[in-house]
Amino acid sequence: MTVAKLPADCQTKDDVRVEIDRIDQALLELFAERHAYVTRMAEIKTDPHEAFDPVRIEAVIKKVRERSFDLDLDEDQAELIWRTLIDWNINYEKGIIAARRRAK
């Protein structure tokens, strides 16, 4: 197991790239875990229109912006990433729900 270096401890581009690759792997694992929950949500919902919940979306975005600020991240960039993720999830859920309804 590779021990993570702090950004200030990285002396070369390769040092930085190793850490970015480590973080990317962790992010992919978290996205896969999140995707399993999105899939389960699609199994629970009964109507494709349920996939789009503007109140929930804005609540999530608000939390993301607040947490981003607390972490000294650009809130606009974080919001863009989450809105993209949410849009993809909505389309994915709609497809799962619609396919299940057609199969009945």
C-alpha positions in Angstrom: 0.0 0.0 0.0 1.3 3.4 -1.0 1.5 6.0 1.8 -0.1 9.2 0.7 2.0 12.3 0.5 0.8 15.7 1.4 0.7 18.2 -1.5 3.6 20.1 0.0 5.7 16.9 0.3 5.4 16.3 -3.5 8.7 17.3 -5.1 8.1 16.2 -8.7 5.2 16.1 -11.2 5.3 12.3 -10.9 4.8 12.6 -7.1 1.7 14.7 -7.7 0.4 12.4 -10.4 0.7 9.4 -8.1 -1.4 11.1 -5.5 -4.0 12.3 -8.1 -4.2 8.7 -9.4 -4.7 7.4 -5.8 -7.5 10.0 -5.2 -9.1 9.2 -8.6 -9.3 5.5 -7.7 -10.9 6.4 -4.4 -13.4 8.7 -6.2 -14.3 5.9 -8.6 -15.0 3.6 -5.8 -17.2 6.2 -4.1 -19.0 6.8 -7.4 -19.6 3.1 -7.8 -21.0 2.9 -4.2 -23.2 5.9 -4.9 -24.4 4.4 -8.2 -25.6 1.2 -6.3 -27.8 3.5 -4.2 -29.1 5.3 -7.2 -29.9 1.9 -8.8 -31.8 0.9 -5.7 -33.7 4.2 -5.7 -34.8 3.5 -9.3 -36.0 0.0 -8.1 -38.1 1.6 -5.4 -39.6 4.4 -7.4 -42.7 3.5 -9.5 -43.0 6.4 -12.0 -40.3 7.9 -14.2 -41.4 11.3 -13.2 -40.3 10.6 -9.6 -36.7 10.7 -10.8 -36.9 14.5 -11.1 -37.4 16.0 -7.6 -36.5 19.7 -7.8 -36.8 20.2 -4.0 -34.4 17.4 -3.3 -32.0 18.5 -6.0 -31.8 22.1 -4.7 -31.3 20.7 -1.1 -28.4 18.6 -2.3 -26.9 21.5 -4.2 -27.2 23.7 -1.2 -25.3 21.2 1.0 -22.7 20.7 -1.7 -22.0 24.4 -1.9 -21.9 24.8 1.9 -19.5 21.8 2.3 -17.4 23.0 -0.6 -17.0 26.4 1.0 -16.0 24.7 4.3 -13.4 22.7 2.4 -12.0 25.8 0.6 -13.2 24.4 -2.8 -14.8 26.5 -5.5 -18.5 26.2 -4.9 -19.4 26.9 -8.5 -17.2 24.1 -9.7 -18.6 21.7 -7.1 -22.1 22.6 -8.1 -21.4 22.0 -11.8 -20.0 18.6 -11.0 -23.0 17.6 -8.8 -25.6 19.0 -11.2 -24.0 16.9 -14.0 -24.0 13.8 -11.7 -27.6 14.5 -10.7 -28.7 15.0 -14.3 -27.1 11.7 -15.3 -28.8 9.9 -12.3 -32.2 11.3 -13.3 -31.9 10.0 -16.8 -30.6 6.6 -15.5 -33.4 6.3 -13.0 -36.0 7.2 -15.6 -34.6 4.5 -18.0 -34.7 1.8 -15.3 -38.2 2.7 -14.1 -39.6 3.0 -17.7 -38.0 -0.3 -18.7 -39.5 -2.0 -15.7 -43.0 -0.6 -16.5 -42.7 -1.7 -20.1 -41.8 -5.2 -19.0 -45.1 -5.6 -17.0 
